[in-house]
Amino acid sequence: MKKSAFILFFILICLHVTTGYSQKKPFDYLDVFDLQYVSDPQISPDGNWIVYRRMGFDIMTDRAKGNLWMIRKDGSRHQKLTTREVSESSPRWSPNGDRIAFVSSTDEGSEIYMYWVSTGKFARISQLPASPSSLCWSPNGDQLAFSMNIPKKPPVLAKMPEKPKGAKWAESPRITDRVYHEADGRGYIEPGFNHLFVIPASGGSPRQLTEGDYQHRGTLSWSAGGDELFFSANRSENWEYDFRNSEIYSVNVQNGKIRQLTTRQGPDRGPAISPDGNTVAFSGYEDQVQAYQVSRLQLMDFNGENKRSISQNFDRDIDDYIWDSKGNGLYVMYDDKGNTKIGHMSPNGTLKQLVGDVGGTSIGRPYGGGSFSVSGNGTIAFTQTRPEYPAELAVYDSKKGTTTKITDLNGPLFDFRELGKVEEIWYKSSFDQRDLQGCVVYPPAYDPGKKYPFLVENHGGPISNYGDRFTAEIQLYAADGYIVFYPNARGSTSYGEEFGNLLYNNYPGQDYDDVMDGVNYCIAKGIAHEDQLFVTGGSAGGIMTAWIIGKNNRFEAAVVAKPVMNWISKTLVADNYFGYANSRYPGQPWENFEGYWKFSPLSLVGQVETPTMVLVGMDDLRTPPSEAKQLYHALKLRKIETVLVEIPGASHGIANKPSNLITKVAHTLAWLNKFRNSEEE
């Protein structure tokens, strides 16, 4: 062999070896356990330090875990806050930035801890009977306010005889007389009410501020003088049935006297006092009993007078907001067309967008979320996401107008993984010519010359949205060779109140057409093919999937996850059974039997020909397993190819446990792949 040929051969061998070792792998199941993400970033008053909760998954305990970390705004001096390896959450800076209060687990339950910035020392300052929430510093830093549950005895209907000594009788019955008595992911709710407390910041005994059989929880805000605490609650006599309503109140921290500041019908929540103490910001709306109403940002004087909406001309929800240090406006967070943003809104309603791509705390699917905080000089710390990574910590410099991502928690993983490319698409509704938005995720190493199976993934809610955010589930579908399409059909949020409310007494309705219009658009583009269509979705997405296969037989296979099949049965057995009448359909099920049945996917089950997997968590209280079984049993009776997958220990939020997320995706792919065309080109 000539020398030159040998050298060329050697180079090619080296290139092959190098490429083999450096080639990125697709995202895989066990990678889920390696994901980390940022939540609840809190920037110091001077804007120099950020404390945040660093979240990850424990492969041995199969659950999320979170510790507090600190980092300078330039990304330097990244360090763990304490030496404790337990759950830590809710970090809150003192007004002058010398301390950080936070909540942490102990062997006796969650307690309040204090961290001293100058020394790095920390200590427990409370001994509470229940877990605290909604920590909030007083203006002078001498007290902390919080909310905590106070138990109440359940009703007793019968006096049982005493059992003989040593006898092993059955457990006593569980008795409830409450409207809201169970919650998905939580199970049975022990009777009790949340009340407001204050505790010295140096530690000591907590002092209860509120009384009565009412729930007091959510965002708290102190008056400028520290003599009143503002909160949201429903303290009306009919509060259990008037569940959408809440008002803004204040309580005097010395004598417990309560003032009511709002009176309208509808939710008023999240009071935030301006720096000068003269104005109260809050969000909510006048309830028109619709499927969806936009939450407006409101202002009122300290005494409750001069109420006005400052976001009336901005057709997006505003639920998270922080006053700027001079009281000249508020920093606000909102969703717009599937992307979460932060802006500054003046008292006259003028909005200036500052940053986008907020979120990334929903690991499974690309839902909104995320959080932010603001320093005295206007520096913003927030959770940032893109399709390439879940929530990382980012900082917006108000003087430069620039955004910098200062953490790279997932770099060690994603530097060696090739993710599916996410592409935003817009298309027209065939029903009313509206512009509709969706995203297409391509398999890693996508080749336009090849033919790929096409999977529709319908989002839940339906009053919610998917966006250009990281999603472990959809990346796993793409890694298995599927082009995945997720649309924001009508009823989705972030497109305005009218668009979201199109499902009122019409669900499912033309949202079905919106999904199919997206499929047809992708077929016309050549990225989807009529003989390789698949469909899935969970919750409201499960409803849509069941509706789709009842309306047409175009799909090779379907996976219907945690669906509602029968609105009549679901409405009266779900944990939120009390919330459907008149906001989804007119009247209660027994008053509008035909209407509830008309929109039940079970009404179409006689037309289903698509091979269908039905999947549900066995502890699901939101769309109970009985709903999934109605579809499975009906298909079995009709001899349609079907299988039922019930996941033990899973509530409606199946992905809350990473192994359950993997179980869901693995079984979905196993089923779809049975019907996948083996002649892909």
Buried (B, 14 or more C-beta within 10 A) or exposed (E): EEEEEEEEEEEEEEEEEEEEEEEEEBBEBEBBBBBBBBBBBBBBBBBBBBBBBBBBBEEEEBEBBBBBBBBBBEBEEBEEBBEBEEBBBBBBBBBEBBBBBBBBBBEEEBBBBBBEBEEEEBEEBBBBEBBBBBBBBBBEBBBBBBBBBBEEEBEEEEEEEEEEEEEEEEEEEEEBEEEBBBBBBEEEBEBBBBBBBBBBBEEEEBBEBBBEEBBBBBBBBBBBEBBBBBBBBBBBEEBEEEBBBBBBBBBBBEEEEBBEBBEBBBBBBBBBBBBEBEBBBBBBBEBEEBBBBBBBBBBBEBEBEEBEBBBEEBBBBBBBBBBBEEBEBBBBBBBBBBBBBBBBBEBEBEBEEBBBBBBBBBBBBBBBBBBBBBBBBBBBBBBBBBBEBBBBBBBBBBEEEEBBBBBEBBEEBBEEBBBBBBBEBEBEBBBEEBEBBBBBBBBBEBEEEEBBBBBBBBBBBBBBBBBBBBBBBBBBBBBBBBBBBBBBBBBBBBBBBEBBBBBBBBBBBBBBBBBBBBBBBBBEEEBBBEEBBBBBBBBBBBBBBBBBBBBBEBBBBBBBBBBBBBBBBBBEEBBBBBBBBBBBBBEBBEEBEEBBBEBBBBBBBEEBBBBBBBBBBEBBBBBBBBBBBBBBBBBBEEEBBBBBBBBEEBBBBBBBBBBBBBBBBEBBBBBBBEBBEEEEE
